[in-house]
């Protein structure tokens, strides 16, 4: 013997009211890209740390001539990364 059951109506809170209009969130694009920019600046700080060590260490060990411009560039990138970490943290 088969039993025919009626399906329950869908609750109103599950899908929302039938006449609800579509609402678009208006978020600023700056808020969406801020984590990406933060990670880029922190990555630049890490690159600067590697550049500073890679240029300063051979010169300090007298294995290579002293090159101030890559060292200063590395220090500037490190300061940029540290500034971003302190500002965000």
C-alpha positions in Angstrom: 0.0 0.0 0.0 1.4 3.4 -1.0 1.0 6.5 1.2 0.9 9.9 -0.5 2.5 12.6 1.7 2.2 16.2 1.1 5.4 18.1 1.1 5.9 20.7 3.7 6.0 24.4 2.6 9.4 25.9 2.7 9.8 28.2 5.7 9.8 31.9 5.0 13.2 32.5 6.6 15.0 29.8 4.5 14.8 31.5 1.2 13.5 34.9 2.2 10.4 36.6 1.1 9.3 36.0 -2.5 9.2 39.6 -3.4 12.6 40.5 -2.0 14.7 42.6 -4.3 18.3 41.9 -4.9 20.5 44.0 -2.8 24.1 44.5 -3.9 26.8 45.3 -1.3 28.6 48.4 -2.0 32.0 47.8 -0.6 35.0 49.9 -1.4 37.6 48.2 -3.6 40.3 49.5 -1.2 38.9 47.3 1.6 39.0 44.3 -0.7 42.6 44.9 -1.9 44.0 45.9 1.5 45.2 42.4 2.5 46.8 41.9 -0.9 48.7 45.2 -0.7 49.7 44.4 2.9 51.1 41.0 1.9 53.0 42.6 -1.0 54.7 45.2 1.2 55.6 42.5 3.8 57.0 40.4 1.0 59.1 43.4 -0.2 60.4 43.7 3.3 61.5 40.1 3.2 63.2 40.6 -0.2 64.9 43.7 1.3 66.2 41.6 4.2 67.7 39.0 1.8 69.2 41.8 -0.4 70.7 43.5 2.6 72.3 40.3 3.9 73.3 39.1 0.5 75.1 42.4 -0.2 76.5 43.2 3.2 77.8 39.8 4.3 80.3 39.2 1.4 81.6 42.7 1.8 82.1 42.3 5.6 83.9 39.0 5.0 86.1 40.7 2.4 85.0 38.3 -0.3 83.5 41.0 -2.6 83.9 44.8 -3.0 81.7 47.1 -1.0 78.5 48.0 -3.0 76.4 50.7 -1.2 73.5 51.0 -3.6 72.1 47.4 -3.3 72.6 47.6 0.4 70.7 50.9 0.7 68.0 49.5 -1.6 67.7 46.5 0.7 67.5 48.7 3.8 64.8 50.8 2.2 62.7 47.8 1.4 63.2 46.4 4.9 62.0 49.7 6.4 59.0 49.7 4.1 58.1 46.2 5.2 58.6 47.0 8.9 56.5 50.2 8.5 53.7 48.2 7.0 53.8 45.5 9.7 53.7 48.2 12.5 50.9 50.1 10.8 48.7 47.0 10.3 49.6 45.1 13.5 
